[in-house]
């Protein structure tokens, strides 16, 4: 539509939606031992960190199973008082790039804190979106 008189300048424009995260394509065959996880965790840069509120405290009980179905595997899990701590890893199928995740979930407040590390920050938004989605599902 041409705006020859400049009348359309005053009309509000629709907000532009942020780009969607690329689809998550993690390898089901990914394997990482604890020593390698710790070594890589120490040297990889932080690609993203965030805080979110989980739908319920019981999410901690099913998180490993839900993320495992997406090939985001649990390296270690433990509870210290009210806080459940998870260490996940995944490997992008196409590039074999690894992403490492530390997730802490305080059951009483349902507050989740995540740190994601990867040498390829481009794959992190999809992993982050999967984590947030599972936290938001009761």
PyMOL commands that set and color helices and strands:
alter all, ss='L'
color gray80, all
select helices_A, chain A and resi 7-10+34-43+59-68+121-136
alter helices_A, ss='H'
color red, helices_A
select strands_A, chain A and resi 46-53+73-80+83-91+98-106+111-118
alter strands_A, ss='S'
color yellow, strands_A
deselect
rebuild
show_as cartoon
